[in-house]
Amino acid sequence: MDINAFFDAEFDEHLDLVDKTREATRAPFAKLVSICTNALNEGNKLLFFGNGGSAADAQHIATEFTVRYINDRRALPAIALTTDCSALTAIGNDFGFDYLFSRQIEALGRPGDIAIGISTSGNSKNVNLGLEKAREIGLVATGWTGKTGGAMVDLCDPLMIVPSNTTARIQEMHIQIGQMLVGALEHTLGLTKA
């Protein structure tokens, strides 16, 4: 293996996807910022969820909201539905893994909240059942995915589809989108320092 060639190829693939993602997600990102701004201004919260690396992304971004992103400011209400091991194991044991997120959304979600499902394929059954439950009880169902969007295409508005089939590259774009969302909302909510 030529480590330098590998190194360069990984960066080249990433950089190529940055430009493609910029164009593919510009309009849905603007819509997401708008609906999240309205929701937070009305006292609602953001619920993030996904599996594996997407679970880690959910936790990372929810933390940026509740703690801070760049500057100190008031805490913003965001929850990662991937962190309560007692709830996750009880739901998995009693109802099945497919219901990890829908059950928590039923318990914690309120009309006007924003559900943000994260799945690199768009076909994670537990994420999609969570989005279905969100819509059923009056939350705004949104999502971040990759590839062709999978089943999330019919469940989310807005939906940000990273135009790649490579899971690692999709996840890299998801974390960038997530951090950009925090930064944009700090601006739209008037929480940035002059």
N, C-alpha and C positions, 0 to 999 in steps of 0.2 A: 504494500500500500504506500502510495506517495502522500504523506501527511500534508504537504503543502498544497497539493492539488485538491485533496479533500477539503482542507480549510477554505481555500478559495471558492470551491464549488458551493459549499454551504452558504457563504456570504453572498455569492452571486445569485443563488436561488432566493435568498431572503430579500436582497435589494430589488430584484425583479418583481417580487410579490408586493413589496411596499407600494410601488407605482400602480400596480393593478388593483390593489385593495383600496388605495386612495380614490380611484375613480368608481369602483364598485360600491363603496359604502358611504360616499359623500352625502347623498340625499337621505338614506335611512338614518345616518348619524344625526343630521340636522333635525329630523323628525323626533328621534329619541331624545335629544337634548330638550326639545320643546315640550314633549309630554312629561319628561322627568322634572323639568322646571316647574310646570304647572302643578304636578303632583306634590312636589316638596313644598311649594308655596301654600298648598291647601292642607298641609299637615299629614300627607300620606308618606309611605315608605317604599323602599326598593328591596325586592327579594331576589337574590342571586342563587343559582343552583346549577350543578353539573356533576359529572363523574370524573374521577381520576385527575388528570391535569386540569380539566375544566372545573373540578371542585376546588382545586388550589387557586385557580383564577377567581372563582366566586369569593373565596375567603379574602384574597388579596385586595380585590376591588371594594368589597364591603368595608374592609378595614380602612381603606383610603377615605371613605365617606365618614365613618364614625370617629376617626382620629384626626387626620389631616392629610393633605396632599403636599402642597408646597409651603403655604403659610398657615399659621395658627388662625383658626376661625371656629365658629360654633360647630358642634357635631351635627352631622346629617344622618337621618334614620335609614340605615341599610342593614340587612341581615343576610348572611350566607346560610342557606339551609343544609349545609354540608358539615356542620361543626358539632352538633349535639349527638354524641355517640350513643347516649341512652335512647334518644328518639329514633335514630337511624337503625339501631339493632332491634329495638322493640317493633318498629314498623316492619322491618325486614322479616323478623321472626313471625309476627302475628298476621301480617297481611301480604308480605312478599316484597322483594326488592323493587318491583315495578311501581310501588306506591310510596316510595321514600319521600318524594317531593309533593305529590298531590295531597297526602295526608297533612303535611306541615302547612301547605298553602291553605287548606281548608281551616286549619286551626288558627293560623297567624295572619292570613291575608284578609284585607277589607276592601270593599269597592273603592276604586280610585288608586289603590296601590299599583306598583309596576312590578310585574314578574319578568325577570330576565333569565331565560333558560340558555345554557351554554352547552353546545354539542358539536364537535368537529364534523360529524357526519350528518347531523340533523335527524338522526333516526334512533336516538337513545330513548327507549320506551318510557323509562321513568321520568325523563325530562319532558317528553311530550305529554304524558299523562298529567304532569304538573301544570303544563301550559293549558291543557284542556280544562282542568279544574279551575285555574285562574280565570279563564274566560267565563266559565259557568257561574262563578260567584261575583263577577263584576270587576276583576282586576284587568289591567291592560297587559296583554301577553306579548312580550317582545323576545327577541333572541339573537344570538351570535352563533354562526355556524360556518361551514366550509363546503367544499365539493359542490354539489348541485342544490344544497339546502335541504334535501331529504324531505321528510314529513313536516318539518318545521315551516316550510313554505306556506302551508295551509293553516298554520296555527298562530303565526306571529305577524304583527304589524306595529312597528317596523321590524324587519329582519335584516341583519347584516351578514351577507354571505362573502366570506373570504374566498376568492377564486383560485383554490389550490386543492389538490388531492393529498398533500403531504401533511400529516397530522402535526408534526413539530412546527412547520411554517404557519399553519392555521392558528395554533396556540400562541405563537409569537405575535401575530396580528391581533388576536383577541386581547392580549394583555395591553397592547398599545391602545386599542380602541377603548378599553376600560379606563386606562389612565387619562386618555383624552376626554372621556366622559366626565370624570371627576373634575378635571381642570376647566372644562367648558361650563359645568354647572356652578362651580365657584364663581365664575364670571357672571353668568346669567342671574344668579341669586345675589349678586352684589357683595360677595364675601372676600374678594381679593383686595390686597393692599394697593394703594395708589403708587 
